[in-house]
């Protein structure tokens, strides 16, 4: 069973950048498709971006397309979320999530209920 720990959150001004990291342990990281989600106060958790096991395929929510980049380093058991041109509405707790696949796959996943493993989250606050 994989354990996930996010880091890299913080306070940033609008237009700024942050890079989040999610370190995985306890599993074969390359067997997991990964995703990032976020939850703002009073709102439901929402999909941000996802990446396939090898990183060959990625997918983004429209709200972050062109500003955020997901990547992974399977040798370091880590998935990253680079966030540029941050907006006030990007403020949220960001969670990484993992979905194990028993075979090599180029699939990514966008639904919360597809991910059984979650980190504790890291707070991102964008101020004006």
C-alpha positions as CSV (number, residue, x, y, z in Angstrom):
1,X,0.0,0.0,0.0
2,X,1.4,3.3,-1.0
3,X,1.8,6.3,1.3
4,X,1.7,9.8,-0.2
5,X,3.2,13.0,1.3
6,X,2.7,16.3,-0.3
7,X,4.9,19.3,0.1
8,X,5.7,22.7,-1.4
9,X,2.6,24.6,-0.6
10,X,2.6,28.1,0.8
11,X,1.6,31.7,0.3
12,X,2.2,33.3,-3.1
13,X,1.0,36.5,-4.8
14,X,-1.2,36.4,-7.9
15,X,0.9,35.7,-10.9
16,X,3.5,33.8,-9.0
17,X,4.6,30.2,-9.1
18,X,4.9,27.2,-6.9
19,X,6.0,23.7,-7.3
20,X,4.3,21.0,-5.3
21,X,5.8,17.6,-4.7
22,X,4.2,14.3,-3.7
23,X,6.6,11.7,-2.4
24,X,5.4,8.1,-2.5
25,X,6.6,5.2,-0.4
26,X,5.5,1.6,0.3
27,X,4.8,0.6,-3.2
28,X,6.2,0.3,-6.7
29,X,5.6,3.9,-7.8
30,X,5.8,3.2,-11.5
31,X,2.8,1.0,-11.1
32,X,0.6,3.9,-10.0
33,X,-1.2,6.4,-12.1
34,X,-1.2,9.7,-10.3
35,X,-3.5,12.7,-9.9
36,X,-3.7,16.1,-8.2
37,X,-6.9,17.4,-6.8
38,X,-7.8,20.5,-4.8
39,X,-10.4,21.6,-2.3
40,X,-11.2,25.2,-1.5
41,X,-13.1,26.1,1.7
42,X,-16.8,25.4,1.3
43,X,-16.3,23.7,-2.0
44,X,-16.1,20.1,-3.2
45,X,-12.8,18.5,-4.0
46,X,-12.1,18.9,-7.7
47,X,-9.8,17.3,-10.3
48,X,-6.8,19.3,-11.3
49,X,-4.5,17.1,-13.4
50,X,-3.5,13.5,-13.9
51,X,-0.6,11.5,-15.3
52,X,-0.2,8.0,-16.5
53,X,2.3,5.5,-15.0
54,X,5.2,6.3,-17.3
55,X,4.2,10.0,-17.6
56,X,3.6,9.7,-21.3
57,X,0.0,10.9,-21.0
58,X,-1.3,13.8,-19.0
59,X,-4.7,15.6,-18.7
60,X,-5.7,18.9,-17.2
61,X,-8.8,20.6,-16.0
62,X,-9.7,23.5,-18.2
63,X,-9.2,25.9,-15.3
64,X,-5.5,25.1,-15.1
65,X,-4.6,24.2,-18.6
66,X,-1.7,26.2,-19.9
67,X,-0.7,27.3,-16.4
68,X,-0.1,24.0,-14.5
69,X,2.2,21.2,-15.4
70,X,2.2,17.7,-14.0
71,X,5.3,15.5,-14.2
72,X,6.8,12.5,-12.4
73,X,10.2,11.0,-11.7
74,X,9.7,7.3,-11.2
75,X,13.3,7.0,-10.0
76,X,12.6,9.4,-7.2
77,X,9.1,8.1,-6.5
78,X,7.7,11.6,-6.8
79,X,5.1,13.4,-8.8
80,X,5.2,17.2,-9.2
81,X,2.8,19.9,-9.9
82,X,4.3,23.1,-11.3
83,X,1.9,26.0,-11.0
84,X,2.4,29.2,-12.9
85,X,0.4,32.4,-13.2
86,X,-1.4,31.6,-10.0
87,X,-4.8,33.2,-9.5
88,X,-6.8,33.9,-6.4
89,X,-9.2,31.0,-7.3
90,X,-6.3,28.6,-7.2
91,X,-6.2,28.9,-3.4
92,X,-7.0,25.5,-1.9
93,X,-5.6,22.4,-0.2
94,X,-3.9,20.3,-2.9
95,X,-4.0,16.6,-2.7
96,X,-2.1,14.0,-4.6
97,X,-3.7,10.6,-5.3
98,X,-2.6,7.2,-6.6
99,X,-4.2,4.4,-8.5
100,X,-2.5,1.1,-8.8
101,X,-2.6,-0.8,-12.0
102,X,-1.6,-4.4,-12.3
103,X,-0.2,-4.0,-15.8
104,X,1.6,-1.3,-17.7
105,X,-0.9,1.3,-18.9
106,X,-0.9,4.7,-20.5
107,X,-4.2,5.5,-18.9
108,X,-4.9,8.5,-16.6
109,X,-7.8,9.0,-14.3
110,X,-9.9,12.1,-13.4
111,X,-12.5,11.0,-10.9
112,X,-12.1,11.1,-7.2
113,X,-13.6,7.7,-6.7
114,X,-11.0,6.2,-9.0
115,X,-8.2,6.9,-6.6
116,X,-7.9,4.7,-3.4
117,X,-4.8,6.3,-2.0
118,X,-4.5,10.0,-0.9
119,X,-2.1,12.2,0.7
120,X,-2.9,14.6,3.6
121,X,-2.7,17.7,1.4
122,X,-0.7,20.9,1.2
123,X,-2.2,24.4,1.5
124,X,-1.7,26.8,-1.4
125,X,-2.8,30.4,-0.7
126,X,-2.7,33.0,-3.4
127,X,-3.0,36.6,-2.3
128,X,-3.5,39.8,-4.3
